[in-house]
Amino acid sequence: MNFHEVREMPRPSDDIIGRYRDVARCYSASCVFADVQGRAGVMHSSIKPIFRCKLVGPALTVKLSPGDLQDPLKALEIGRPGDVIVVDAGGETETSVVGGLMGGLAKNRGIAGMIVDGAGRDVDELRDIGWPIFVRAVTARGTHTMFSGRKEDLSLNVPIVCGGVAVNAGDMVVADEIGVTVIPRERLTAVLELAKEQADREAATREWVKQGKTIEDLLREFGRI
């Protein structure tokens, strides 16, 4: 049975994407974008990068078939430079859906990285080529694709759940060594403005801390720590 479905990706403007990347240069970017959403949009804490990195870009979503996982190679065919592939692999930690060769192909196309509610492998190769993946687990066991040749039974740019968070194609992803935060595309501008305000406020607070200010000084000036 074929479950293949491909939808168009409602891509944010280049201006919005660029501004997100500018703001996300701050410390703890995933925290900043979570805070200004009332702590919403944060994926499960077990989804972590295989090396220290920061990943910011629009989500290209992939829905795999639970119990019949395959390599999401089709996503590479429609991905554009800067996209973040976000994969709903059902939280399966014993079958990898991404590895070094896929990472090399994706990097050649300019795809920024991949976030998987599931597992990956070939982390040594991925570190060497500098292509980031965020996964729940690392395992040597691959999918059936290398034996079956099947790569059609998946859906692209459909609504998914990844790490307990609803993700739609065109949402923005801000991910770092701390965690993964998703910003719904219908709120991109509003959240961006709030995040910039918080990032600027935190930068100013750090300068006060360096000057030896007290907790009372900080609360009086900034209203929070």
N, C-alpha and C positions, 0 to 999 in steps of 0.2 A: 504493500500500500504506500502511496506517495503522499506526503504531507507538505510538499513544497509550496511555499507562498512567499512572494516577494512584493513588498510595497515600496512606494517612493519615500525617500527620507526628507522630511520637512526641515531642511538645514538652516541653522541660524546664520545671520549675515556674517561676513568676514569681520566687520567692525565689532560686533558683539563678541565673537570668538577671540579676537585680538585683545579686547578689553578684559575678558575673563583671564586670559593668560597673564596680562599685566598685573592684575590684582592678585592673582594666585602666586606671584613671586614672593609674597609675604611669608613669614613664619607660619607654620601650622595651618596651611590654606584649607585643608579639609575641615578643620575645626571652625574656622572663620565662617565658611559658607554654611556649615551646619548650624552654628549659633544664630545667624540672622534668619534662619528658617524655623526658629523655635525648636531646634535640635532634630528636625525632620530630615528625611532623605539620606540617612546614614546607613550604609550596608553593615551586615553582621561583622563583628570584630575579627572573625577568623579569616576573612578575605584580606590577604596581605601581599605586598610586592615581594618578588624573589630577590631584589636588590634595591638599594636606596634610590628613589626616583620620585619624580612628580609628573603626573599625567593629567592634562587638561584638554578637553575637546568635546565635540558633539558625539552622542551615542549612536552607533550603528548596532541595532539590537539583533540578536540571534536566539531563536527558540529551537532547542534540540529535543529529541524524543526520549523521554526517560526510559531506561532499560535498553535502549538501542542507540547509544551515543555514537556519533560520527564526527570526523574532523569538519569544522565549519569553514572549509575552503571556499565555499561559494561567497562568503562575506568579502573575501579578498578581491573578487571580481567586480564588486560594486563600490567598495570602499574608496574614499578619496583621501588625499594627503591631510593629515591632522585628525582624522576620525579616530574614535576610540571604539573598538569592537567590544560589546557587552553581551556575554553569553549566559543564558539560562540553561545550565546543564543539570538542573534538578538537585544541586547540592551533592552530586555523586563524587566521592573522594577517591575511589579505587580505579577509575578509568580516566586517563588524561585525554583532553581534547585539543591541546595545543603543545607544540614543541619547537625545537630549534629550526627545522627546515621551514615550517610554516612562518615562524618569526622572521626568518631571512626574506622570504617572499613578501611578507607584509611590510617589512622595512623598506624593501626596494620600491614599493608603491607609496611610501610616505605615510602609511597608517601608523598612528602614534603609539598604539599598544592595545592590550586586551585585558578585560576584567572578566573572570569566569566564576560563576557559582558552581564550582567543581574543581577539577584537578588539572595540573600541567606537568610537563616533564622537560628533559634536556635543558635544565636550568643553567648548567655550565656553559652551554653554547649560547643561550639567550643572554647571559651576563656578558660574554665576550663580544657579542655583536651589539650590545646595548639596547635591546628591544624589551621593554618591560611588560610583564604579565603580573596580574594580581589574581591569586587563586586561594582556595581553601586548603589544598594539599598538593603534594608532589609525589608522583608514583611512576614506576617504570612501565606500567601496563598502559598500552595504547588502545585506541578504538578499533573497531572492525574495518574501518575504511581501507587500511593498508592491505587487507585480504579480500574484502568484498568489492572494493572499488566504488561502493555507493557513496554519493555525496549530495544527493538531492532531497533526502527526507529531513528537511529543516525549513524553518521560516525566517525571513529576514525583514527587519524594520516593522515588526509587529509588537504589540505590548507584551512585555515580559515581567517577571519578578526575578530579581537578582539580589541575593543576600538579604532577602526580606523586604526589599524596596521595589515599588513599581517603577519601571523604566520604559519610556517611550522613545522611539526614534526621534532624534533632534533635541532631546534633553541634553543639558551640559553635565559633564562629569569632571569633578575635581578630586583627584586621588593623590595621596602621598604615603610616606612610610607610616603615618598614623592611621589612616583609614580612607574610605571612599564615600564621597557625598555626591548626591544627584540633585540637580536643580531642574524642575519641570520647565519645559520650553515656554509655557504661557506666563511664567514669572521671571524670565531671564533678566529683563531690564531692572525690575524692582529689586530683585535679590542682589544683582550686581552693584547697584548703588549702595545698598545697605552694607554689603561686604567691604566695599571700598572705604566707607565711613569707619567700620570697625577695624579694618587693617591699619588705617591711618591713626586711629585712636590708640591702638595697641602699640604702634611704633612710637608714638609720643610718650606713652606710659613707660616703655622700656628706657627711654632717655631719662625720665624722672627717676626710675629705679637706679640707673647708673650714677645719678647725682646723690644717692643716699636718702631719698625722700621716704617718709614713713607711710604706713598703711592709711593713716588718717589723711595725710596729704593727698594720696592718690584718690581716695574716695571723695574728698572735697573737690578735686579738680575734674575727675573723670566719671564719678558716680558708680564705678565698678572696678574690679581688678581682673 
